[in-house]
Amino acid sequence: MAARRKAMELGRDIAVGGTLCTVGDGAAQYAFTDTFDGRRLAAMTSYGSWSAVIYHYWYAFLARRLPPTAYMQKAALDCFVVTPGFEIPALMTWTGILGRRQTLDEALVQLRRDFPTALAVDVAMWGPASIVMFRYVPLRFQVPYMYGFGACWDFIMSAIAFDK
């Protein structure tokens, strides 16, 4: 029964990640562009789905390794290690290659250009959100919380990643 519940939670996290990335990018397209770009939306949706798997296991790892009282350390690792070391590079290159049809070199040039802005948004937004999450949100709801809050992040990151 526990294995089935864990599989269901992972499936839920994947569905929530993809759905809320879709919402964030859809809102960004509505707000900042005159046309709808299905390829861009598909890139953001697919990113949200597969990255949810990473976060599902990352948060479980943190829960196993650090006590609940270490929420500040968990938030610092999430905000200052995972987001700049994984989230920003992965999102920018994934959406660059799939959503903008960039070459890897072009996507990396854009990543270098946009990284400081994305990191500033990360610290301002995810610092407080991560503290709240690791302090108050039970592990099984951390990925949905993160992606719920992340719809705002996806809105901003989509605007940055697809800014022409």
Residue pairs with C-beta under 8 A, 6 or more apart in sequence:
9 56
9 140
10 53
10 56
12 144
13 52
13 53
13 55
13 56
13 143
13 144
13 147
14 49
14 50
14 52
14 53
14 56
15 49
16 52
16 143
16 144
16 147
16 148
17 48
17 49
17 51
17 52
17 55
17 143
17 147
17 150
18 45
18 46
18 48
18 49
18 52
19 45
19 48
19 147
20 48
20 147
20 148
20 150
20 151
20 154
21 44
21 45
21 47
21 48
21 49
21 147
21 150
21 151
21 154
22 41
22 44
22 45
22 48
23 151
23 154
24 44
24 150
24 151
24 152
24 153
24 154
24 155
24 157
24 158
25 40
25 41
25 44
25 45
25 154
25 155
25 158
26 41
27 151
27 155
28 154
28 155
28 156
28 158
28 159
28 162
29 36
29 37
29 40
29 41
29 158
31 155
31 159
32 159
33 162
37 99
37 162
39 98
39 99
39 101
40 95
40 99
40 100
40 158
40 162
42 98
42 99
43 94
43 95
43 98
43 99
43 100
44 95
44 99
44 154
44 158
46 94
46 98
47 90
47 91
47 94
47 95
48 147
48 150
48 154
51 87
51 90
51 91
52 143
52 147
54 86
55 142
55 143
55 146
56 143
58 78
58 82
59 139
59 142
59 143
59 146
60 139
62 74
62 77
62 78
62 134
63 139
66 73
66 74
71 131
71 134
71 135
72 131
72 134
74 130
74 134
75 127
75 130
75 131
75 133
75 134
78 126
78 130
78 134
79 122
79 123
79 126
79 127
79 130
80 123
83 119
83 122
83 126
84 115
84 119
84 122
87 122
88 111
88 115
88 118
88 119
88 122
88 157
89 111
89 115
91 157
91 161
92 107
92 110
92 111
92 114
92 115
92 118
92 161
93 104
93 107
93 108
93 111
95 158
95 161
95 162
96 102
96 106
96 107
96 110
96 111
96 161
97 103
97 104
97 107
99 161
99 162
100 106
100 107
100 161
100 162
102 110
110 161
114 160
114 161
114 163
117 160
118 157
118 160
121 153
121 156
121 157
121 160
125 149
125 152
125 153
125 156
126 153
129 146
129 149
133 142
133 145
133 146
133 149
134 142
137 145
